[in-house]
């Protein structure tokens, strides 16, 4: 027997009303969450981070609906307590299938675990975060975690993949990371060659100083102290206002003392540890380093 058309219309209308109410409820929830996050970020920008944290706690406490994972993750980002961060990100991972929120939760967990020296656990979190492409490029942190555990080959594999993607500055950082991995892995000569070539390509680029610093590290690991000094001097001269430039100038002074000690074995160990130039006037090593190096 065919269904009564009036009953069918009533049923259809009831379903439509239920769906509309559900959509409006979820839209309101998303709007409330977005407002809460926007408010907390305004407070953060104003330097009132503690107030922003309390605001988010109040939102999560007073909300009668299931807490929005985005708000929980925002609270995790702002709180300073590592154990609370891990607990909050756990809650996010348990309550949402949103790929971006999950990736950011994994990345946040990785940062705290890495800072705590738990590099193997951090590597696992960064690997999970890397499943979705993020602007922060968790692949770089994943590789750094593997390198900290001694997995040089694993780190280089990740760096090579990121270089091949041509991901802008992230690929440049990967090239620098690859050179450092080669140095740690016992190939400082190859690392020095690659990093010096990269530094030449990056002349004038903000990352050029980082590439040159890594090249100097590689040359020093290879025992090429004069070459190391030359690179450090170039960093100090080409990037004088940068942090790398200031540190390089000081390192030049330390290397001058080490090189002088090779010529004059009577130079005291205390002098070397302070990075002071020895008083000898006959050193064949140039001592025209920045006055900040003293």
C-alpha positions as a Python dict, from the first residue, in 0.01 Angstrom:
ca = {
    (1, 'X'): (0, 0, 0),
    (2, 'X'): (160, 336, -100),
    (3, 'X'): (253, 573, 178),
    (4, 'X'): (29, 870, 247),
    (5, 'X'): (182, 1167, 56),
    (6, 'X'): (101, 1399, 349),
    (7, 'X'): (287, 1173, 595),
    (8, 'X'): (582, 1153, 358),
    (9, 'X'): (596, 1534, 333),
    (10, 'X'): (575, 1567, 711),
    (11, 'X'): (858, 1316, 754),
    (12, 'X'): (1074, 1496, 497),
    (13, 'X'): (1006, 1830, 663),
    (14, 'X'): (1094, 1690, 1008),
    (15, 'X'): (1427, 1554, 879),
    (16, 'X'): (1505, 1884, 709),
    (17, 'X'): (1432, 2079, 1028),
    (18, 'X'): (1654, 1844, 1232),
    (19, 'X'): (1938, 1879, 985),
    (20, 'X'): (1904, 2258, 981),
    (21, 'X'): (1910, 2276, 1361),
    (22, 'X'): (2217, 2049, 1372),
    (23, 'X'): (2401, 2262, 1115),
    (24, 'X'): (2313, 2581, 1305),
    (25, 'X'): (2431, 2431, 1636),
    (26, 'X'): (2765, 2323, 1488),
    (27, 'X'): (2804, 2656, 1308),
    (28, 'X'): (2741, 2839, 1635),
    (29, 'X'): (2993, 2614, 1807),
    (30, 'X'): (3254, 2685, 1542),
    (31, 'X'): (3176, 3057, 1565),
    (32, 'X'): (3211, 3054, 1944),
    (33, 'X'): (3541, 2867, 1916),
    (34, 'X'): (3674, 3105, 1652),
    (35, 'X'): (3577, 3403, 1871),
    (36, 'X'): (3748, 3246, 2171),
    (37, 'X'): (4069, 3185, 1975),
    (38, 'X'): (4061, 3534, 1820),
    (39, 'X'): (4019, 3686, 2167),
    (40, 'X'): (4307, 3484, 2310),
    (41, 'X'): (4537, 3586, 2023),
    (42, 'X'): (4449, 3951, 2069),
    (43, 'X'): (4543, 3919, 2437),
    (44, 'X'): (4864, 3738, 2339),
    (45, 'X'): (4956, 4014, 2094),
    (46, 'X'): (4901, 4265, 2375),
    (47, 'X'): (5149, 4073, 2592),
    (48, 'X'): (4878, 3940, 2825),
    (49, 'X'): (4944, 3571, 2773),
    (50, 'X'): (4836, 3471, 3124),
    (51, 'X'): (4500, 3642, 3068),
    (52, 'X'): (4467, 3465, 2731),
    (53, 'X'): (4529, 3129, 2899),
    (54, 'X'): (4267, 3197, 3168),
    (55, 'X'): (4021, 3310, 2899),
    (56, 'X'): (4062, 2978, 2712),
    (57, 'X'): (4032, 2778, 3036),
    (58, 'X'): (3707, 2959, 3115),
    (59, 'X'): (3570, 2889, 2768),
    (60, 'X'): (3649, 2517, 2800),
    (61, 'X'): (3506, 2500, 3154),
    (62, 'X'): (3183, 2686, 3078),
    (63, 'X'): (3106, 2523, 2742),
    (64, 'X'): (2824, 2269, 2788),
    (65, 'X'): (2903, 2109, 2451),
    (66, 'X'): (3199, 1882, 2383),
    (67, 'X'): (3512, 2098, 2395),
    (68, 'X'): (3635, 2210, 2054),
    (69, 'X'): (3976, 2048, 1980),
    (70, 'X'): (4088, 2374, 1817),
    (71, 'X'): (4038, 2560, 2146),
    (72, 'X'): (4217, 2284, 2338),
    (73, 'X'): (4510, 2304, 2097),
    (74, 'X'): (4521, 2682, 2132),
    (75, 'X'): (4542, 2643, 2509),
    (76, 'X'): (4820, 2387, 2466),
    (77, 'X'): (5010, 2635, 2247),
    (78, 'X'): (4995, 2909, 2510),
    (79, 'X'): (5045, 2717, 2833),
    (80, 'X'): (5398, 2690, 2974),
    (81, 'X'): (5355, 2361, 3161),
    (82, 'X'): (5504, 2074, 2959),
    (83, 'X'): (5297, 1802, 3127),
    (84, 'X'): (4977, 1998, 3061),
    (85, 'X'): (5077, 2050, 2697),
    (86, 'X'): (5120, 1675, 2652),
    (87, 'X'): (4787, 1605, 2826),
    (88, 'X'): (4601, 1863, 2616),
    (89, 'X'): (4750, 1740, 2288),
    (90, 'X'): (4658, 1385, 2390),
    (91, 'X'): (4301, 1504, 2429),
    (92, 'X'): (4309, 1664, 2083),
    (93, 'X'): (4435, 1342, 1926),
    (94, 'X'): (4164, 1144, 2105),
    (95, 'X'): (3877, 1372, 2004),
    (96, 'X'): (3933, 1479, 1644),
    (97, 'X'): (4004, 1330, 1304),
    (98, 'X'): (4086, 1672, 1156),
    (99, 'X'): (4418, 1612, 979),
    (100, 'X'): (4560, 1960, 1032),
    (101, 'X'): (4473, 1975, 1402),
    (102, 'X'): (4622, 1629, 1453),
    (103, 'X'): (4943, 1725, 1270),
    (104, 'X'): (4982, 2039, 1479),
    (105, 'X'): (4922, 1841, 1798),
    (106, 'X'): (5191, 1590, 1698),
    (107, 'X'): (5431, 1873, 1615),
    (108, 'X'): (5370, 2042, 1949),
    (109, 'X'): (5432, 1715, 2130),
    (110, 'X'): (5752, 1667, 1932),
    (111, 'X'): (5881, 2010, 2035),
    (112, 'X'): (5833, 1939, 2405),
    (113, 'X'): (5978, 1588, 2384),
    (114, 'X'): (6281, 1716, 2190),
    (115, 'X'): (6340, 1990, 2448),
    (116, 'X'): (6327, 1722, 2718),
    (117, 'X'): (6597, 1521, 2539),
    (118, 'X'): (6356, 1242, 2441),
    (119, 'X'): (6468, 1248, 2079),
    (120, 'X'): (6339, 905, 1973),
    (121, 'X'): (5988, 987, 2095),
    (122, 'X'): (6014, 1332, 1936),
    (123, 'X'): (6109, 1174, 1602),
    (124, 'X'): (5794, 961, 1612),
    (125, 'X'): (5576, 1268, 1676),
    (126, 'X'): (5742, 1469, 1400),
    (127, 'X'): (5700, 1179, 1158),
    (128, 'X'): (5328, 1177, 1234),
    (129, 'X'): (5311, 1556, 1190),
    (130, 'X'): (5482, 1522, 851),
    (131, 'X'): (5188, 1324, 714),
    (132, 'X'): (5027, 1660, 636),
    (133, 'X'): (5219, 1943, 470),
    (134, 'X'): (5250, 2231, 716),
    (135, 'X'): (5420, 2572, 677),
    (136, 'X'): (5645, 2485, 972),
    (137, 'X'): (5787, 2183, 788),
    (138, 'X'): (5800, 1919, 1063),
    (139, 'X'): (6032, 1719, 834),
    (140, 'X'): (6319, 1945, 940),
    (141, 'X'): (6257, 1871, 1307),
    (142, 'X'): (6206, 1503, 1233),
    (143, 'X'): (6549, 1490, 1068),
    (144, 'X'): (6708, 1684, 1357),
    (145, 'X'): (6558, 1435, 1604),
    (146, 'X'): (6696, 1140, 1410),
    (147, 'X'): (7035, 1309, 1396),
    (148, 'X'): (7026, 1355, 1774),
    (149, 'X'): (6972, 980, 1813),
    (150, 'X'): (7267, 904, 1583),
    (151, 'X'): (7059, 801, 1281),
    (152, 'X'): (7261, 999, 1025),
    (153, 'X'): (7135, 804, 722),
    (154, 'X'): (6773, 853, 826),
    (155, 'X'): (6825, 1226, 868),
    (156, 'X'): (6998, 1261, 531),
    (157, 'X'): (6714, 1072, 361),
    (158, 'X'): (6464, 1324, 497),
    (159, 'X'): (6683, 1621, 407),
    (160, 'X'): (6729, 1489, 51),
    (161, 'X'): (6353, 1446, 7),
    (162, 'X'): (6287, 1802, 125),
    (163, 'X'): (6561, 1941, -102),
    (164, 'X'): (6404, 1759, -398),
    (165, 'X'): (6066, 1919, -322),
    (166, 'X'): (6210, 2268, -383),
    (167, 'X'): (6022, 2402, -81),
    (168, 'X'): (6184, 2744, -65),
    (169, 'X'): (6374, 2828, 254),
    (170, 'X'): (6282, 2487, 399),
    (171, 'X'): (6484, 2320, 123),
    (172, 'X'): (6777, 2554, 194),
    (173, 'X'): (6762, 2463, 562),
    (174, 'X'): (6753, 2099, 456),
    (175, 'X'): (7069, 2149, 249),
    (176, 'X'): (7242, 2301, 552),
    (177, 'X'): (7113, 2018, 770),
    (178, 'X'): (7240, 1762, 520),
    (179, 'X'): (7588, 1913, 541),
    (180, 'X'): (7583, 1901, 920),
    (181, 'X'): (7465, 1540, 905),
    (182, 'X'): (7760, 1452, 681),
    (183, 'X'): (7995, 1618, 928),
    (184, 'X'): (7849, 1423, 1219),
    (185, 'X'): (7853, 1106, 1010),
    (186, 'X'): (8228, 1131, 953),
    (187, 'X'): (8242, 1295, 607),
    (188, 'X'): (8350, 1651, 695),
    (189, 'X'): (8541, 1706, 369),
    (190, 'X'): (8235, 1627, 156),
    (191, 'X'): (8022, 1834, 393),
    (192, 'X'): (8262, 2129, 368),
    (193, 'X'): (8261, 2118, -12),
    (194, 'X'): (7880, 2105, -30),
    (195, 'X'): (7829, 2377, 230),
    (196, 'X'): (8084, 2616, 81),
    (197, 'X'): (7919, 2576, -260),
    (198, 'X'): (7581, 2642, -99),
    (199, 'X'): (7720, 2951, 80),
    (200, 'X'): (7844, 3088, -254),
    (201, 'X'): (7500, 3034, -407),
    (202, 'X'): (7342, 3211, -108),
    (203, 'X'): (7567, 3518, -115),
    (204, 'X'): (7357, 3805, 19),
    (205, 'X'): (7077, 3572, 131),
    (206, 'X'): (6994, 3564, 505),
    (207, 'X'): (7069, 3191, 516),
    (208, 'X'): (7414, 3243, 362),
    (209, 'X'): (7563, 3302, 707),
    (210, 'X'): (7413, 2976, 838),
    (211, 'X'): (7557, 2781, 544),
    (212, 'X'): (7900, 2934, 600),
    (213, 'X'): (7888, 2859, 975),
    (214, 'X'): (7808, 2495, 896),
    (215, 'X'): (8093, 2491, 642),
    (216, 'X'): (8332, 2624, 907),
    (217, 'X'): (8217, 2349, 1146),
    (218, 'X'): (8289, 2090, 877),
    (219, 'X'): (8636, 2228, 802),
    (220, 'X'): (8720, 2236, 1172),
    (221, 'X'): (8603, 1875, 1209),
    (222, 'X'): (8837, 1788, 920),
    (223, 'X'): (9126, 1955, 1103),
    (224, 'X'): (9157, 2240, 851),
    (225, 'X'): (9204, 2520, 1103),
    (226, 'X'): (9333, 2783, 861),
    (227, 'X'): (9040, 2720, 626),
    (228, 'X'): (8805, 2735, 925),
    (229, 'X'): (8952, 3068, 1031),
    (230, 'X'): (8912, 3206, 679),
    (231, 'X'): (8544, 3112, 672),
    (232, 'X'): (8479, 3259, 1016),
    (233, 'X'): (8654, 3581, 917),
    (234, 'X'): (8435, 3604, 607),
    (235, 'X'): (8120, 3555, 817),
    (236, 'X'): (8231, 3832, 1053),
    (237, 'X'): (8300, 4066, 760),
    (238, 'X'): (8001, 3982, 539),
    (239, 'X'): (7738, 3956, 816),
    (240, 'X'): (7879, 4192, 1082),
    (241, 'X'): (7546, 4282, 1245),
    (242, 'X'): (7416, 3927, 1266),
    (243, 'X'): (7438, 3693, 1563),
    (244, 'X'): (7645, 3458, 1345),
    (245, 'X'): (7882, 3741, 1258),
    (246, 'X'): (7944, 3837, 1622),
    (247, 'X'): (8005, 3476, 1726),
    (248, 'X'): (8230, 3419, 1425),
    (249, 'X'): (8446, 3718, 1521),
    (250, 'X'): (8494, 3570, 1866),
    (251, 'X'): (8570, 3229, 1722),
    (252, 'X'): (8842, 3385, 1504),
    (253, 'X'): (9017, 3503, 1820),
    (254, 'X'): (8996, 3153, 1970),
    (255, 'X'): (9136, 2999, 1654),
    (256, 'X'): (9418, 3254, 1646),
    (257, 'X'): (9518, 3135, 1992),
    (258, 'X'): (9499, 2770, 1889),
    (259, 'X'): (9707, 2830, 1578),
    (260, 'X'): (9960, 3030, 1774),
    (261, 'X'): (9986, 2743, 2021),
    (262, 'X'): (10089, 2515, 1736),
    (263, 'X'): (10379, 2752, 1666),
    (264, 'X'): (10454, 2839, 2030),
    (265, 'X'): (10385, 2539, 2260),
    (266, 'X'): (10459, 2754, 2568),
    (267, 'X'): (10124, 2931, 2527),
    (268, 'X'): (9924, 2850, 2840),
    (269, 'X'): (9611, 2637, 2833),
    (270, 'X'): (9440, 2907, 3041),
    (271, 'X'): (9509, 3162, 2767),
    (272, 'X'): (9359, 2927, 2508),
    (273, 'X'): (9048, 2857, 2715),
    (274, 'X'): (8979, 3231, 2742),
    (275, 'X'): (9030, 3277, 2369),
    (276, 'X'): (9298, 3544, 2424),
    (277, 'X'): (9571, 3608, 2174),
    (278, 'X'): (9916, 3512, 2305),
    (279, 'X'): (10161, 3798, 2359),
    (280, 'X'): (10411, 3671, 2101),
    (281, 'X'): (10484, 3927, 1830),
    (282, 'X'): (10619, 3679, 1577),
    (283, 'X'): (10302, 3489, 1496),
    (284, 'X'): (10260, 3405, 1128),
    (285, 'X'): (9885, 3403, 1182),
    (286, 'X'): (9693, 3721, 1100),
    (287, 'X'): (9533, 3883, 1404),
    (288, 'X'): (9310, 4139, 1237),
    (289, 'X'): (8992, 3996, 1389),
    (290, 'X'): (8716, 4222, 1511),
    (291, 'X'): (8780, 4388, 1845),
    (292, 'X'): (8470, 4207, 1970),
    (293, 'X'): (8666, 3883, 1952),
    (294, 'X'): (8881, 3963, 2255),
}
